[in-house]
Amino acid sequence: MSKHGPNRLLAYIEIHETVLAKLRRGGFVESDNLELLPLPGDVLHMEGEVRCAGGLVITVDKYLRIVDGAGTADPTVQTYSYAYNVSLAGRGNVFRYDNAHDHAGHRDRHHRHQYDHRTGAALEVTWVGPDWPTLGKVIEEARAWYWAHHDELTG
C-alpha cells in the first residue's frame, strides 16, 4: 500500500500517534497540540504545532478527505492537501513541504521550500513529486537539520 494511499482512519491515527511517541521518547519532539477536527463535506482537518528541541516548530495544516464509509466510526481517509512548515521560534522559516500551489516546471504541486534560517530569505523550491514526506519524515528531517546546525544554534 502507498504511504499516501487511502487508509482506515483508526489505522491512520494509530500510525500517527506511534510515530510521534517514538520521536518524543527519542527526546527531539518536546510537545504537540495537533488536533484532528471534522469539517463539513466529509473532510478532516489536522492542525497545530509540533515543538521540538532547539526551538524548532513544525506547523501542520493538513486536510484528509473521507473517501469511503462516511458516517461510520472508521471511515477510509486520504490526505489531499498539506503544509508542514519548519521554523525556528522567533527567527523564521527553515523549510516547508506543501502542495498548496503550482510552480512552473513542476509536474505536480508537491514541493519543498528552502529558506536561509539566518535571514529568512527564500532560497529555492524543489519538486518532490508523489513521494512527498509524511509528517514523521518531516520531523526526522528537522531533527537531522537541528543536529547539523547544533553548534551554530547553541553557540
Secondary structure, 3 states (H helix, E strand, C coil): CCCCCCEEHHHHHHHHHHHHHHHHHCCCEEEECCEEEEECCCEEEEEEEEEEHHHEEEEEEEEEEEEECCCCCCCEEEEEEEEEEEEECCCEEEEEEECCCCCCCCCCCCEEEEECCCCCCEEEEEECHHHCCCHHHHHHHHHHHHHHCHHHHHC
